[in-house]
Amino acid sequence: MKENLTRVQAEELFHQGRIEEANQILEDYARKHENCPWLFIGWGDLYNPKMGSLHPDKQKAKELYKEAIKRAVEENDREVATARFYRLEND
């Protein structure tokens, strides 16, 4: 629940163009919580040009998806992050 609220807060800031603030909120949360692949998947989605990002950055999205893959404990989480990464990689 806290992760979802953190992501919503960061997404709102991101959409307002307050990207550094959004990134800081997500970085702070990630530092305190090891197993949070969906935080990184959602964070990557914010930069993913294929998802209609307001501030697209393909490389940043790929880096965030890689981090999600590293942190994923559940195979399903890893598969989602991997699929997003490869869609960008092979574009």
C-alpha positions in Angstrom: 0.0 0.0 0.0 2.8 2.4 0.9 4.6 1.6 -2.3 1.5 2.4 -4.3 1.0 5.7 -2.5 4.6 6.6 -3.1 4.3 5.8 -6.8 1.1 7.9 -7.1 2.7 10.9 -5.4 5.8 10.6 -7.7 3.7 10.1 -10.8 1.8 13.3 -10.1 5.0 15.3 -9.6 6.4 13.7 -12.8 3.4 14.8 -14.8 3.7 18.3 -13.4 7.2 18.4 -14.8 8.8 18.2 -11.3 10.9 15.3 -12.4 13.8 15.7 -9.9 11.3 15.7 -7.0 9.6 12.6 -8.4 12.9 10.8 -8.8 14.0 11.7 -5.3 10.8 10.3 -3.8 11.2 7.0 -5.7 15.0 6.8 -4.9 14.3 7.3 -1.2 11.7 4.6 -1.1 13.8 2.2 -3.1 16.8 2.7 -0.7 14.6 1.6 2.2 12.8 -1.4 0.5 14.9 -4.1 -1.3 12.0 -6.1 -2.8 10.2 -3.5 -4.8 10.3 -4.5 -8.5 7.0 -2.8 -9.3 8.3 0.5 -8.0 11.0 0.3 -10.7 8.6 -1.0 -13.4 6.2 1.9 -12.8 9.2 4.3 -12.6 10.4 3.0 -15.9 7.0 3.3 -17.4 7.1 7.0 -16.6 10.0 7.4 -19.0 8.9 4.8 -21.6 8.2 6.4 -24.9 6.0 3.5 -25.9 3.7 4.3 -23.0 3.1 7.9 -24.0 5.6 9.4 -21.6 5.4 13.2 -21.2 9.2 13.1 -20.7 10.4 10.1 -22.7 13.9 8.8 -22.0 14.4 5.3 -23.5 17.8 4.7 -21.8 16.5 5.7 -18.4 13.5 3.4 -18.8 15.7 0.5 -19.7 17.9 1.1 -16.7 14.9 1.1 -14.4 13.5 -2.1 -15.9 17.0 -3.7 -15.4 16.8 -2.7 -11.7 13.3 -4.2 -11.5 14.6 -7.5 -13.0 17.4 -7.6 -10.4 15.1 -6.9 -7.5 12.3 -9.3 -8.6 11.8 -12.3 -6.3 8.7 -13.6 -8.1 9.1 -14.9 -11.6 6.0 -13.1 -12.8 7.4 -9.7 -11.7 10.7 -10.6 -13.5 8.8 -11.5 -16.7 6.9 -8.2 -16.8 10.1 -6.2 -16.3 12.0 -8.3 -18.9 9.2 -7.9 -21.5 9.2 -4.1 -21.1 13.0 -4.0 -21.3 13.2 -6.1 -24.5 10.4 -4.1 -26.2 12.5 -1.0 -25.8 15.8 -2.8 -26.5 14.5 -4.2 -29.8 12.8 -1.0 -31.0 
